[in-house]
């Protein structure tokens, strides 16, 4: 487990990940946390690690496979649900060609 995640939580862990990406890679990553009533510290540490690793893998895939130059990570809440929006300007795929239907996933903690 990344020490910053264990010691300071998911928000600090993602901030550090974004800082590392912005200083060591040819990509600009922006991160915004607009949670008001929900708190990342309420998420148990195992789920915080899962979220962190998923975001880490998304960033790596965006750079490696999508050749992205800009990535955006946005945390918000909607109807008492925790929402993560992730986007990049990479090559992407045509979701209609692969029959992809679902646009959102709900995470309950």
N, C-alpha and C positions, 0 to 999 in steps of 0.2 A: 504494500500500500504506500502511495506517495506520502512522505512525512507531513507535508503541508495539509493534505487532505485529512489525515488522521488528527493532526493538532488543531487546525483551524476550520475544517469543514469544506463542503463542496464549493461554496462561493469563492473562497480563497484559492482552492485547488484549480478551479477554472481560470481565475485571474492569472495565476502563475503559468498555466498552460498557454494562455493567450499571450502573455508577455514573452515566453520562450519562443513561440512561433513568430511573433513580430520582430524579435531580435536576431533569430538565427535562420530564418527561411525566407524565401522570396514570395511571401504571402502576407496580406494584411488581414488580421483577424480582429473583429470587433465583438464585444460582449456587453450585453445590457441585462440587468436584473431588475425587473419592475414588479416583483412580488410585493404585495402590500399586507394582506392578511395571513398569507401562508409564509412559512419560514423554511429555508433549506435545512436549518438545524433540526427541524422536526422530522426530517427524513432519516431513517436509521442508517448507520454507518455502512452496512452492506449495500444498501440501495444507493447511497451516495457514491460508493466505489463503482457500482454498475453504471450509473449515469456518467460518471467521470470517464470510465473506459469507453463507453459508447461514443461520447463526444470526441475523445482522443482518436478513436478509430475513424470517425467521420472526417475529422481534420486530415488524418493521414491519407485516407482514400480520396478526398477532394484534391489534395496536392498531387498524389501519385497517379491516380487514374483520370481525374477530371481536369488536371492541369489548371486548377483554380488559382487566381491571383487575389481574390477577395472572399472572405468568409464572414458570415454574421451568425452570432448565437444570441438568442433572445429568450429570457425567462419571464413568464408572466403567469397570471392566473385568470381563469375564466370559469364562472359558476362554481367556485370553490375547488377547481381542479388546477393542478400544477401543469403548465404548458411550456414546452421547449420548442422554439422555432429555430431551425437550422437552415441556412441557405448559403449557396456559393455561386460563383460565376463560371463554374467549370463547364466542360463539354456536355455533360448530362446524357440522359437517355430519353427516348420517347415513351412515356408511361403508358400511353394508349396502345402502343405496339405490343407491350408485354402483358396487357390486360390488368394493370394495376388500378385498383378502385379506391382503396382506403387512403385518406389524406391525413388523418390524425390518429394518434394513439393516446389513450388515457392512462395515466400513471397514478395509482392510488397508493398511499403510504399510511 
